C-alpha cells in the first residue's frame, strides 16, 4: 500500500514537504482514488483536542498577522501563487487521482488557485473604505475595515483545492488566519496544498507567524468542532444543502457568520432564436463536465417546442460519442463518479424519473479494464413530460432532464421553482428575452448567463449567491468584505461639542 510519501514523491511534490509530513500519516482517514478504488494513503484523523489546539495556534497567529500591512500580506499570497505555478502539473495530477476529474480539469482547478492569488495580491492595496459627509460642522466621518480573526473553511470533494484558495487568498490579505477542514474523501490534496503554503511562508520570512494556516483531517465531527469554536467568527462551507443547514444553525447559535455554497440544480433555457451550434456545445460541457459533479453543472434543460426536435436528437447523438474512462488517459472527457454512493443515488433518481414518465438514454455503468472498482457511467439524457418532483432534487451525477416549453415566462417560472439557485443561463439572440431573463422578474439565481452555460465562474466576480442561503460568495468583486468587519469613525476637528438644541451647560 502506498504511503503519502510514495504518492507525493511520484508526483514530484515530496521535495516541498518538511519533517512534519509524518504527522499526517495514520490509520483513520483513507484517501481512495475513484479511478480504480485503490487506497493511495491512510491519514491520521485529528482528535477534538488536536483540532482545538490547531484553532488556538491560528488564533494566536491572527493577533500577529493583523498588524502586518496589507500590501505586505499580499506578498505572501504572491509567493504562494508562485509555488502553485511551479507545481501546477503535479498538483493538478493529484487532484485527478483523488477526485477523479479528467487531467485538464485538475490542471484547470489549480489555475483557478493561481488566478485568485493574482486577484488577491492586487486587492491587498485596495481594501478601501468610504469617506462619508457628516451632518455636523467640523466633523469627518469614514468607514474602516478590519480583519475578523480565524476563518474556518470546509470544502467538498468536487473542488478539493480551488474552494479553499478562493477563501484563503482573500482571508490572508484581509489579515485573517485560516483553519481548513477538507472533505474526508480528498484529504491528500489538502496535505499537498498546505505543504506548498508552508513553503511560501518560509520564503516570506518571519512576518508570517506560525499557525497562519492550519489543516484539520477528519470527518463531520471535526467539522463540528471547527463550526462550534467561539474563536472562529466566520465559517465558509461548501457541500450539500443538508450540511449547509447544519453549519448555518450551529453558527447562528453563537451569532457567528456563515458563508455557504450549497446546491445548484442549475437550468438552461434554449429559445427559438438560439444559435443551436453554440447551445449544443455549452449544454454538453455544462452537463457532463466533471461527471456532473459540479455545483454549477447543468441539470435541467428547457427547450422551446419549435426547436425541440432539432436540438434533442443532436444531443443524443453527441452523448453517444462521449469518451468515458480513466481520467489520466488523454482523450477521455468523462471520468468516474466519486464512489458507489454517487452511483446508487444516480440510479435511484433515474428510476424515479422513469416512474414519472421520463424517457432515459444512457445512465448505465461502464466497465473499465484495470479500473473495475471505479464507478464509471454514461451520462444520462432524460426527456420528461413536465418538471416533476425528482427535478427539484439535485443528484450529483451526469443526469440532464429535458422539458419542452411554449412561453418564456413559463420556462423562467420552472427555472425559479426549485429551492436551489446558484446558476442559470439562457440561449437567445432576442435582446428582449435576454434582458427579461436578467431582470428582477427573470432568473432568481446568483448567476444568470446569456449565451454561455451555467457551469463554471471566473474568479473576478463574486460567486453568485443562491436563494437557499441568501448570501454572497467567496472569490472576486467585493467578496473581501465578508472576511472583514466594518467600523464607522467620526472625527471632530472643530472646537465645539455639538449639543441637542436648547441644552447648554457651563464647564
N, C-alpha and C positions, 0 to 999 in steps of 0.2 A: 504494500500500500504506500502511495506517495505521501510524503510529508509536505508541509508548507514550503520548506526549503527546496525540496525536489522540484515542485511546480514553479516556484519563482526563479529558481536557477535556470530551468529550461526556457523561461521567458526573458531572461536577462535582467530580472528585477532583483535578484538576490543581492547584487552589489550595492543597492541603495539601503539595505537594512542593516541595523546595528545589532548589538548583542541582545537587545530587548525582544528580538523576534521570538525567542524561545518562550516568552511569556504567553504567547498566543496559542502554543501547542497544548493539546489536552485530549480529552476523551468524551466530550459532551456534544459539541455542535459539528455536524457533518457538512462539509462542502461537497455536494454531489453535482456532477455535470449532467444537465439534461440531455446532452448529446448522446451519451451511452449509458447513463445511470450509474457510472462508476464514482466512487468516493475519491476526491482529489486530496482532501485533508480533513483531519478532525481537530477541532479547536477547543480551547478552554472556554467555558462559559463563566462570565463574571457572576460572583455572588452578590447579594444585595449590599453587603458591607463593602465589597470591592467597588461596586457601582457608586456608592455614596462617597467613597474616598476619591474616585476619579472626578466626581462632581465638585468635591471640595477643592481639588487641585485646579480645576477650571475656574472656580470662583475666586481663588487667590490670584490666578493669572489675570483675570479680568481687572482687578484692582490696580495691577501694574500696567496692563495693556492700554487702558483708557487714558492714561497720561501720555502715551506716545502720540505725537502729532499725526493727524490723519494721513497726510501725504507720505509720511514715513511708514505708516501701516500699509499703505498701498504698495510700497516697495516690497514687502514680504509677499504679497499676493502676486506681484510681478515675477518674483523669483520662483514661486510655486508654479506659475504658468510656464516658465522655462523648463522646470523639471517635467511637467506634463508633455511639453513638446519633445523633449529628449526621449521620453519613454512612451510616446503615444502608441507605437506599434505593439509593444509588449503589453501595455495595459489594455489596449483595445482587444487584443487576442485573449487576455484573461477574462474580459467581460463576455466574450463569445463562449469561452469554455464554461463559465459558471452560470451565465444567464441564458445561453442558447441562441443569442442573436447571430445573424449572419455577420461575417467579419467586417463588412463595410459599415454595418450599423454599430458594431462595437467601436470601431475607429471613429465613427461619427459622434458617438457619445463622449468620447474623450475630447474631440474637437469642441463640443459644447462646453466642456470644462475650461478649455483654453480660452474660448470666446468670453465666458463670464469673468475670467480673470482679467482679460483686457478691459472689459467694461468697468470692473470694479477699480482697477488702477486709475482710470480717469475719474471715476466717481469720488475717489479719495480726496480730490481737490475741488469737489462740487457739492459738499454737504451744506447747502445754503439754507439760511432762514430768512424770513421776511422782515423788513422794516415797516412798521405799522403807524399810520397817522394817529397821534394821541389827541383826545378832545380837551386835554388840559394844557394851558400855555406853559412853555418852558419845559416840556417833557418829551421824551422819546420812548417809543415802545417797539420792541423787537421780539422775535421768536428765536430760540436757540434749540439745537438738537443734541442730545446726549445719549451715549450708549446705554443699553438696557442692563447687560450683565451676561449671564450664561445663556446661550441659545441652544436649546435641545433640538436635534434633528433626528427624525425617524424616517427611514427611507424604505422603499419597496424593491422587490426583486427585479422589476422590469426595467428600471433605470438605476442600476446599483451604484453608480458613481456620479452621474450628472446632477441628480437631485440634491445630493449633499453639496456639491460645488455651487449650485445656484444660491443656496442658503449661506454656505460658509464664506464664500468670497465677499458677499455683502456684509455679513456679520463681522468679519475681521476688519474691514476698512472702517466700519462704523464704531469699532472699539470694543467689540464683544469677544468673549471666548465661546467655544463650541464643544458640545458633547454629542457624539454621533452614535445612534443605535441603528445599524443596518439590518436588513432582513436576515433572518436566520438561514434563508436559502442562498444568500450571496455574501457570506462574511469574508471570503478570501480577497475579493476585490477591495473591500474596505481596509483590510490589513495592508494591501499594497499602496493604496492612496495615502493612508496615514504615514507610511514609510516615506513616501515622496514629500509629504508636507514636512515631516521631521527633517528631511534633508534640506529643504528650503529654509527652515528655521536655523539650521546650523550655519548655512551660508549668510543668513541675515545678521546673525550676531546676538549679542546679549540683550538687545532691546526686545527680543521675543521671549517672554517669560516661559518657564517650564509649565506644562499643563495647558497651554493655549488651546490645543485640540486634543480631545480625549475620545477614545473608542470603546464602546460597550458591546460586548459579544454575548448574545443570549436570546431567549425567547420573549414572549409578551410580558412575562413577569418583570424582566429587566426594563422593558419599555415603560411599565407602570411606575417603577422606581424613579425613572427619569421624569415622567409626567408629574408625579406627586411631589417632587422635591421643591420646597419653597424658594430655593436659591436659583431656580430656573424660571425667569419671568416670561419666556416665550418658548413654546414648543411648536415646531413646524413639522407636520406629519403628512406623509404620502402613503396611500394604501386604499383599502376597502372603505366603503361608507360605514360599515359596522365598526371598523377600527376607529374611524374618524369621530363617530358619535361618542365612543368611549373616551377618546382623548379630550374632546371638547367638554364633556361633562366633568371629567376629573380636573381639567384646568379651571373650569368655571367655579368649582367648589372652593378653590383658593384664589379666585379672581385673577388668574394668570391669563395671558394671551395665548391663543392658538391660531396657527396659520395652516389651513388644511387644503390638500389637493386630493380629491377623492374620485367619485365616479364620473365617467364621461358620457357613455351611451350616446355617442355623437351621431348626428344626422346630416344628410346632404339632400338638397332639392335640385333636381335637374329639370329646368324649364324648357318649353318648346323651342325657344330661340338659342339654346345652349350649343356651344361648339362640342359636338359629341366626341371628337377625337381627343380633345383636351380633357373632357369629363371622364372618359373611359380610363385614361392613364391615371388620373387623380383618384378615381374610385378604387382601382386595383391596388395602387400603392397604399392608400389610406386604410383599406380593409384588411390586407394580408400582411403588411409590413410588421415585423417582429411577431409573426404568427398571431396577429390580432391581440397582442398583449401590451398595448399601449393605452394610457388613459385618454389619448386623442384618437384611437382607432375609429374608423367609420363602421358603424354597426346598423344603421337604419338608412335606407335609400328610398326617397320618394320621387318617382319618375312620372312626368306628365303622360297622360293616356295617349296623346298624339305621337309620342316618340318611344313609348314603352317597347313596342315590337321591333324597333330598330336598335335600341341600346341593350336590352337584357340578353337577347341571343348572342350578341357580340361579347358581353361579359362572360357568359357561359363558355364560349369558345376560348377566351383568354384563360379562364380559370382552369380549363382542361390541359393547358400547356405549361402551367407554372411548375418550376423545378423545386421539389421538396427534397430535403436531405441534410446531410451533415453540414452545418453552417461554416465549418472551417474549409470546406472544399469550394473552389471557385465555381461560379455559375449557379450556385444554389441561391434561390430567392427567399425560401421559407425554411426556417429551422424548426426545432421541436417545441412543443409545449413545455412548460416548466416542470411538470410532474404528472403523475397518474391522476391526482385530484382534479387538475385542469381538464384532462381528457374526459373524465367522468362527468364533470359539470357541463362540458360541451355536448356530450351525448344526451344528457337529460334535457338540455334546452332544445335540442333538435327533436326529441320525442314529443315535447310539449308543442312545438311548432307544427309538427305533423298532425297532432290531435286538433289543432286549431284550423286545419285545412291547408297548411303550408306544403309547398312542393319543394323538396330538398334535393339539391345537386351537390355532391361531394360530402365532406364531413367524416369520411371513413379513415381508419388508421392505415398508415403506410409503413410497411416493414422495411427496415434499412439493414443491409448486411453489415455486420460489425457494430451496429447500434441497436440491437434488438431490445434493449431495456429503455430506449428513448421513446417518447410519445410523439411521433410524427403523424400529422393529419393532412388531408386535402382540405383546403379552405371550402367552406360551405356557402352556397348561394341559395337563399330560401325565398321563394315567391309566396307572399302572404296575401290573402284576400282583403285584409284590413290590418290595422295596427292593434294587435291583441296584447294581452297582459304579459306574455313572455317577452315582448319587445320593450316593455317598461323595465325589465330586469336586465342588468348588464352582465353578460357572460364573457369572461376574459379568455376569449378564443376567437379564431377567424371565422365568425358567423356574420353574414351580411343579409339582413332582411330587406326585401324589396316590395314596395307597395305602389300601386297606381294612384294618381291624384288628378282632380279636374280643375280646381281653383287654387291659386297660390295661397289665399288666406287659409284654406283647408290644410295645405301642406305645412304652413307656418304653425298652425294650431297643433298639428301632430308633432312637429319639432319640439314645441314647448310643453307637450303633455306629460313628459316623463319627469321624475323627480331629479334626475341628474341634469347637468347643464354646463359642461366645461367648454365644448367647442361645437361649431356648426358651420355649414357652408351652403352656398347656392351657386349653380352654374346657369348663367343667363347673359345675354347680350342686350337685354332691355334695361336701360338705366333706371326706369321707374321700379321694376321688380327688385333690382339690386338695392336701391335706396330704401324701399319698403322693408326689405329683409334686415337692413342695418339700423332701421329706425326704432323708436321706443315701442312701436307696435309690432315689430318684427321678431327676430330671434332673441330669446331671453338668456342666451348663453354668454359666457365670459369672452369667447372668441367667436366672431361672426365674419367669415371669409366670403369673398366673391371670386369665382373662377379659380379657386385653389381649394384643395381638400382640407378637412379639419385636422389632419394628422400632422403633428409637429408644430413648433413655435420658435421664432427667433428669440434670442436672449435679450434683444433690445427693448422688447415690450414686456410689461408685467404679465405673468402667465394667466391672463384672463381673470377668472373669478366665477365660481359656479353658484347657482341659486341655493343648493342644499347647504352650503357653508356661508354664503353671503359675504365672503371676504375677498381680500386682494390675493396677490400671489407673490412668490419669490421671483427672482430674476430682475429684468430691467425697469425702465421708466422710473417712477418714484417709489418702487417697491422697497427701497432702502429705508423708508420711513417706518416700516413695520418692525425694523430692528433697532429703533431708537425711541426715546421718549422726548416729547416736546415740552419746552418751558417758555413761558411768556415773561419778558423782563421789561420793566418800566424804569427809566432813569429820569430823575428830576434834576435839571441843570439850572433851574431858576433859584431865586432867593425866597420864594413864597411857598407856603404849605397850603394847598387848596383845601378849603373847608366847606361844609354844607352851607348853603345860602342862609344868611341871617344868624349864624352862630359865630361867635368870636370869644377869645379869652386872652388874658394877659399872662405873659411869662415873666 
